[in-house]
């Protein structure tokens, strides 16, 4: 069985650095930092900023200190933002180039953008985790089984994992883990979410089971969550986890569109059956136009001898794995034991092979 190596995240960086002697700019930036839930280092001039200049994850330069920073020859670095207050200040762009700023942000117009940058810097600014969506080619194809298996296998290897229930009519993916009575937030708690969700808040509020975080629906709660809220939750999940796995319904709604557009990979699960392949062709057509990378996982055995390669040719999709029967899986699910717990079972072996490939871009970025 392939070894799924955990992703090593960098240590928490130092605090963002604010360099300004303008009391109004300083007050605004301190207020934005408080809104972002982070503390900052403050320096009134370039000389005082020098000790923290290189190590700070983000530098916000007031418009009043750019010439001094250039004169002192502070080294060029990434993540420097020049903060201005006058849109008619024609020379600010030349000063930004001279000091090596990547962006110029004007207050108050750029307050939300600056607050997000501060929050990202406080959370580490590391690479976003992989987002893998799993969808069935027909009902009962095994998409939920594969999604749970991927999450459990990745968590067992040491990766931080968030499993997301993307189907409001599915009864709640927490049932698969036997955790339906556990506390923690569910999708209903994010229905009114707008804007950025702090990654640390999300990670701390979600129920955990078998080493991974789970975001599920409640039984009987079929109210749609706005697409903006789904987008915010997924972004926070990717900032705080190495892998986010989303179990999607076959019907593409607004929330599913957000997931598919953001997914690094989408896995379509199709049984090795003629009728299943025919039904999956419609799902593949609807999903394929919304995602960047659609791949096929087939499930055997076939009652007629149809192979996964033949299904792949019929659908015109790359075949990345064939899911074989897992002895005792139905009994385990009734007990609340999720798929993928048997490290040497066919499901865990397939998931290990898939994860070795699907997590490679994240490992390289880390």
C-alpha positions, 0 to 999 in steps of 0.5 A, a space after each residue: 500500500 502506498 505511503 501517504 506522507 503528511 504535509 509539513 506546515 511552516 511554524 506560525 510566523 511573527 506578527 505583521 509590521 505596521 510602519 507609520 508616524 501618521 496617527 490617523 493611519 495608525 489608528 485605522 490599521 490598528 482597528 483593522 488588525 483588531 477586526 482581523 483578530 490579530 496583533 501587529 508590531 508598530 514602528 514609527 519610522 524606518 529605523 525602528 522597523 529595521 529589526 522586524 522588517 525581514 521576518 514579518 509576514 506582512 509589512 504595511 507602510 504608511 504613505 509618510 515613511 516611504 522616502 525614509 525607507 528608501 533612503 535607509 536602503 531597507 532590503 527588498 522583500 515580498 508582502 509589502 503594502 503601501 497605505 495611502 489616504 489621498 487618491 490624488 497623490 500622483 507620486 505615491 506610485 513612484 514611491 511604491 516602486 522605489 520602496 518595493 511595495 507590491 500593492 498600494 491600498 487607499 483608506 478607507 476604500 481598501 479596508 476590507 482588503 487590508 483586513 483580509 491581508 492581515 488575517 491571512 498573515 496572522 494565520 500563517 499565509 501557507 499554501 491552500 490545502 487541496 480541495 477534492 470533490 466527490 460525486 456519484 455518476 448515479 444514485 448509490 454509486 459509492 461517492 460518500 464511501 469514497 469521500 469518507 475513505 479519502 478523509 479517513 486515510 489522509 487523517 491516518 497519515 497525519 494530514 489535517 483533513 476537513 470532510 464536508 457534507 455537500 448534500 442537504 438531502 443526504 441525511 447528514 454525513 456525521 451519521 457515517 461516523 456515528 457522531 450525529 449527537 455530538 456538539 459542534 457547528 453544522 451548516 445551519 450555523 453558517 447560513 448567514 455568513 458573509 465575508 471572511 471566516 477565520 480559519 482558526 475559528 472554523 477549525 475549533 468549532 467543527 466536530 471531530 472524529 477519527 482525527 478529522 473535522 466534519 461539517 455536516 447537515 442536520 437531519 430534516 434541515 434542507 434549507 439551502 446555504 447561500 453560495 457566498 457562505 459556502 465560498 467563505 467556509 471552503 476558503 477557511 477550510 483550505 487555509 486551516 487544513 491540508 485536505 478538504 473533501 466534499 461529498 457532492 450531490 448529483 444535482 448541481 445547485 448554486 452551492 455545488 457550483 461554488 465547490 466545483 469551481 474551487 476544487 483542485 480535483 473532482 472524482 466521478 464515481 461510476 459502477 462498472 455497469 452499462 446503465 450507470 455509465 449512461 446516467 454518469 454521462 449526463 452528470 459528467 457533462 454538467 460537472 465537467 464544464 464547471 471544474 478544472 480537473 474531472 477524473 473517473 473512479 469506477 466501482 466493480 465488480 461488473 455483472 456483465 464483465 464491463 471494465 473500468 477502462 471501457 467505462 472511461 472510454 465511453 465517458 471520455 475521462 481519465 481513469 484513476 482507480 477502481 474501487 473493489 468490494 470491501 468485506 463487512 463495510 455495510 456492517 461497519 457503517 451500521 455500527 458508525 465505523 466510517 469507510 477506510 478504517 481498515 488500513 489494508 482494505 481495498 478502499 484504504 489502498 485505493 485512497 492511499 494511491 489517489 492521495 499520493 497524487 492529489 496532494 502532490 501540488 500542496 506538498 510542493 507548495 509547502 
